[in-house]
Amino acid sequence: MSSTASVSAASENDEDLEASRRRATASGRPVRVLAVDDHEINRRVLQSICELLDFECELVCDGDEALKAMQTGAYDLVLMDICMPGMDGVQTTCAIKDLGGDAASTPIIAVTANPEGDAGDGPQRYFAAGMCAIVQKPVRIEQLARAIYQALSDRPPQGVTLGRALDG
């Protein structure tokens, strides 16, 4: 790829990211993120990135805490570690989806050091559980921002089913 072509592609990617950001934050209220990870440093990295993006971020350290938070709080998005003691990220995602209501429609992004999973079936398992994207650790700001903005801009308005949102 020539340098002109790569600059053009970078510019288009920046424009796509900005358009996704605008759609995701159109409500004007702060985006609320729940970050779930069993490692303190990883939680702090996710929190720092969320703060850079002007999001509110609550941190929990395991699947049980995530489930409790989703039952009592209203979040726009969940960042979910996959490999955690107790309930892993896939089990936690399934439990959140089983809650029903707004919790079940909350986008969940897998954040993992091993996106392929131990058996090479990671993406299939993550998407089957209801996750909408996968971000690999170590997390890069632009990669996470792109996944978040895409997930939020694809989400139907809270409390409205997709059918009603499309029917107008």
matplotlib code that plots the C-alpha trace (Angstrom):
import matplotlib.pyplot as plt

x = [0.0, 1.4, 1.8, -1.0, -3.3, -2.4, -3.1, -6.4, -7.4, -6.3, -8.4, -11.5, -11.0, -10.8, -14.0, -15.8, -14.7, -15.9, -19.3, -19.6, -18.7, -21.4, -24.1, -23.1, -23.1, -26.1, -28.2, -26.1, -25.9, -22.8, -22.2, -22.2, -19.8, -19.4, -15.9, -15.5, -12.0, -10.4, -7.1, -6.9, -4.4, -6.7, -9.7, -7.7, -6.6, -10.2, -11.3, -8.6, -9.6, -13.3, -12.4, -10.4, -13.5, -15.6, -17.5, -18.5, -17.0, -17.9, -15.4, -16.2, -13.8, -15.9, -19.0, -21.1, -20.4, -21.2, -24.5, -25.4, -24.4, -26.5, -29.5, -29.3, -27.7, -28.4, -25.3, -25.0, -22.2, -20.2, -16.5, -16.2, -13.0, -13.3, -11.0, -12.1, -12.4, -15.9, -18.2, -16.1, -17.0, -19.1, -21.2, -21.6, -22.8, -25.3, -26.6, -26.9, -28.8, -31.1, -32.0, -34.2, -35.2, -32.7, -29.9, -30.4, -30.1, -26.9, -24.0, -21.2, -17.7, -15.2, -11.9, -9.4, -5.7, -6.7, -9.4, -9.3, -9.9, -8.1, -9.9, -9.8, -13.6, -13.5, -15.3, -18.1, -18.6, -18.4, -20.9, -23.2, -23.4, -24.5, -21.3, -21.1, -17.3, -13.9, -11.0, -7.6, -5.4, -3.2, -6.0, -5.2, -7.3, -8.3, -9.3, -11.5, -13.0, -14.0, -15.6, -17.5, -18.7, -19.8, -21.7, -23.4, -24.3, -25.8, -27.9, -31.6, -32.9, -33.2, -36.7, -37.6, -37.6, -35.8, -39.0, -40.6, -37.5, -37.5, -41.3, -41.0]
y = [0.0, 3.4, 6.1, 8.1, 5.1, 4.3, 8.0, 7.9, 4.6, 6.0, 9.1, 7.0, 4.9, 8.0, 9.3, 6.0, 6.0, 9.5, 8.7, 5.7, 7.8, 10.4, 7.8, 6.0, 9.2, 10.9, 10.7, 13.4, 11.5, 9.8, 6.3, 3.8, 0.9, -2.2, -3.6, -7.2, -8.6, -10.6, -8.8, -5.4, -4.0, -5.0, -3.3, -0.1, -0.2, -0.6, 2.2, 4.5, 4.0, 4.5, 7.8, 8.9, 8.3, 10.3, 7.2, 6.4, 3.0, 0.7, -2.1, -5.6, -8.6, -11.6, -13.0, -13.1, -9.4, -8.6, -10.4, -8.4, -5.2, -5.9, -6.6, -3.3, -0.9, 0.4, 0.0, 0.8, -1.7, -4.5, -5.2, -8.9, -10.8, -14.4, -16.3, -15.7, -18.0, -19.1, -18.1, -17.4, -14.6, -16.9, -18.2, -14.7, -13.4, -16.2, -15.4, -11.7, -12.5, -14.7, -11.8, -10.4, -6.8, -4.1, -6.2, -8.8, -6.3, -4.7, -5.2, -7.3, -7.1, -10.0, -8.7, -11.5, -12.4, -15.6, -14.7, -18.1, -20.0, -23.1, -25.3, -22.7, -22.2, -18.9, -16.6, -19.1, -19.6, -15.9, -14.9, -17.8, -16.6, -13.2, -11.2, -8.7, -8.2, -9.4, -7.2, -8.8, -8.0, -6.1, -3.7, -0.9, 2.3, 2.6, -1.0, -0.9, 2.5, 1.2, -1.9, 0.1, 2.8, 0.1, -1.9, 1.2, 2.6, -0.8, -1.1, -0.3, 2.5, 1.2, -0.2, -0.5, -3.8, -4.0, -4.6, -1.5, 0.6, -0.4, 0.0, 3.6]
z = [0.0, -0.9, 1.8, 0.1, 0.3, 3.9, 4.9, 3.1, 4.8, 8.2, 7.6, 6.6, 9.8, 11.9, 10.3, 10.8, 14.5, 15.0, 13.3, 15.6, 18.6, 17.8, 17.3, 20.6, 22.7, 21.0, 24.2, 25.8, 29.1, 30.3, 29.0, 32.0, 31.6, 33.9, 33.7, 34.9, 35.5, 38.2, 38.0, 39.6, 37.0, 34.1, 35.8, 36.3, 32.6, 31.5, 33.9, 32.6, 29.0, 29.9, 31.6, 28.6, 26.5, 29.1, 30.2, 33.8, 34.8, 37.6, 38.4, 39.7, 40.1, 39.2, 37.6, 40.8, 41.4, 37.8, 38.0, 41.2, 39.6, 36.5, 38.7, 40.6, 38.1, 34.6, 32.4, 28.7, 28.1, 29.8, 29.3, 30.3, 31.0, 29.9, 32.2, 35.8, 38.8, 39.6, 36.9, 33.8, 31.3, 29.1, 32.0, 33.4, 30.0, 29.8, 33.3, 32.4, 29.3, 31.4, 33.6, 30.8, 30.5, 29.8, 31.3, 28.6, 25.8, 27.2, 24.8, 26.3, 24.8, 25.6, 26.8, 26.8, 26.4, 24.5, 22.0, 20.3, 23.6, 24.7, 22.2, 19.3, 19.6, 21.5, 19.1, 18.5, 22.2, 23.0, 20.3, 21.1, 24.7, 23.5, 23.4, 20.5, 20.1, 21.2, 22.2, 22.8, 25.8, 26.1, 25.3, 22.8, 23.3, 19.7, 19.4, 22.6, 21.6, 18.2, 19.7, 22.3, 19.9, 17.4, 20.1, 21.5, 18.1, 17.0, 20.2, 19.9, 22.2, 25.8, 26.5, 22.8, 21.0, 17.7, 15.8, 17.2, 16.6, 13.0, 12.6, 13.9]

ax = plt.figure().add_subplot(projection="3d")
ax.plot(x, y, z, "-o")
ax.set_aspect("equal")
plt.show()
